[in-house]
Amino acid sequence: MSTPHNTAKVGEIAKTVLMPGDPLRAKFVAEHYLKDVKQVNEVRNMYAFTGTYKDKKVTIMGHGMGIPSIGIYAYELYTHYKVDRIIRFGTAGSMDKDLDLFDIVIASGASSNSNFLAQFNIPDNGHVSAVANYDCLVTAVESAKKHKFKYKVGQVLSSDFFYNHPKEKWEQYAKMGCLCTEMETYALYLIAQSLQKEALAVLTMSDSLITHKETTPQERQTGFSNMMEVALDCIK
């Protein structure tokens, strides 16, 4: 049995799912890192592949751009396919002067300008902190240390804005400790928390809001091997 957005049968999705935003990045990682790969979804070209990495079963599936997109896929993976752990790996824009292109951020939490939390009916106009699963976080940090990658651990800004995000606004998030900006982690963490599941985001700096340096589209699709190694080390 499948869902409107995923034709994989129950059992064809592993308990750990690694999720890049770009489905072509999912295809690249599956082809270059996994063994015995089978494509299990192609609805809307949101490719999903299941195979093994170091004898551990894993699925790699794209999640698209933005909170609504990852919200749909993550919820279906956790509920319909009984996934235990989702590791998002993707790109982000640095808001920290010490984070250069290709550096890694392991997201311990996420802030947002999104209204995504409203669906969870938190009473008294309250707020819920969107945080990573601790075991995933520790595993990722140990991996980054082992590989001697340059990384930071901290909170990120999951913004609904890609364009027209003025400096005076994102700087306020940076002053509150957000290391970088992206578009999905906040939703992933809230969904995981609401379902008592595990989630983590491992992000590579593809550009900088401070220096205005940026990577090429080809580098964003295939050139982030350090982040991929950390994500792969998080497979249960």
RAQUI-V738785 format. One record per residue. PHI is phi in radians with two decimals (999 if undefined). PSI is psi in whole degrees, -180 to 180 (NA if undefined). Layout:
# RAQUI-V738785
PHI/PSI
PHI/PSI
This chain:
# RAQUI-V738785
999/135
-2.01/-173
-2.10/172
-1.09/-17
-2.02/1
-2.66/117
-1.56/1
-1.08/143
-1.42/153
-1.03/130
1.82/-20
-1.54/-10
-1.81/131
-1.27/167
-1.23/-25
-1.93/130
-2.13/127
-1.70/131
-2.25/108
-1.55/160
-1.17/-42
-1.49/119
-1.08/-26
-1.24/-28
-1.22/-37
-1.05/-44
-1.10/-43
-1.06/-48
-1.13/-43
-1.06/-43
-1.26/-29
-1.77/-16
-2.13/-25
-1.73/158
-1.96/156
0.93/50
-1.41/137
-2.28/130
-1.36/127
-2.04/-8
-2.63/142
-2.48/11
-1.01/131
0.99/23
1.03/24
-1.59/79
-1.11/141
-2.31/138
-2.31/135
-2.03/134
-2.82/-156
-2.21/148
-2.31/117
0.90/45
1.20/12
-1.86/132
-1.28/136
-2.63/150
-2.01/139
-2.07/123
-2.50/137
-1.20/156
-2.18/0
1.34/-169
-1.89/131
1.68/163
-1.06/-46
-1.03/-39
-1.18/-53
-1.14/-29
-1.05/-42
-1.15/-52
-1.18/-43
-1.13/-43
-1.06/-45
-1.15/-38
-1.13/-44
-1.20/-41
-1.60/-53
-1.33/-42
-1.73/3
1.01/36
-1.23/141
-1.66/-36
-2.43/129
-2.09/128
-1.98/109
-1.41/132
-2.27/129
-2.90/-165
-1.83/159
-2.69/161
-1.77/124
-1.16/135
-2.07/16
-2.14/130
-1.11/-21
-1.63/-1
-1.79/115
-1.74/174
-0.97/139
1.34/-5
-1.19/158
-1.91/140
-2.04/126
-1.75/114
-1.45/107
-1.33/-22
-2.85/173
-2.45/137
-1.85/168
-2.80/156
-1.75/11
-1.47/158
-1.70/20
-1.03/-33
-1.09/-23
-0.99/-32
-1.19/-17
-1.57/-1
0.98/48
-1.24/128
-1.28/160
1.06/34
0.96/32
-1.37/174
-2.24/151
-2.08/133
-1.30/131
-1.62/109
-2.21/156
-1.33/158
-1.21/132
-1.12/-44
-1.09/-40
-1.10/-43
-1.06/-47
-1.10/-42
-1.06/-43
-1.15/-42
-1.11/-43
-1.08/-39
-1.12/-48
-1.07/-40
-1.13/-45
-1.03/-42
-1.46/-6
1.08/38
-1.42/151
-1.44/123
-2.61/163
-2.35/151
-1.95/133
3.00/-173
-1.51/157
-2.16/163
-1.78/118
-1.68/102
-1.75/145
-1.40/-8
-1.82/131
-1.82/-48
-1.73/166
0.97/44
-1.90/90
-1.12/151
-0.99/-40
-1.13/-19
-1.57/-50
-1.19/-27
-1.12/-31
-1.15/-38
-1.16/-39
-1.09/-39
-1.13/-26
-1.55/6
1.82/2
-1.26/126
-1.44/-30
-2.77/170
-2.14/138
-2.57/-158
-2.36/8
-2.39/-26
-1.04/-40
-0.94/-48
-1.15/-44
-1.02/-46
-1.17/-41
-1.15/-41
-1.10/-46
-1.04/-44
-1.10/-41
-1.17/-24
-1.88/6
0.96/47
-2.00/180
-1.93/141
-2.67/151
-2.72/149
-2.08/131
-2.09/119
-2.16/142
-1.88/138
-1.30/111
-1.64/-17
-2.80/173
-2.27/128
-1.31/-13
-1.61/-52
-1.63/-17
1.21/14
-1.28/152
-2.65/157
-1.59/168
-1.49/162
-1.00/-38
-1.15/-41
-1.10/-37
-1.19/-29
-1.46/-39
-2.24/-7
-1.74/14
-1.92/56
-1.15/-33
-1.08/-49
-1.04/-40
-1.10/-41
-1.09/-41
-1.14/-45
-1.07/-43
-1.13/-33
-1.19/-14
-1.57/3
-1.19/132
-1.25/NA
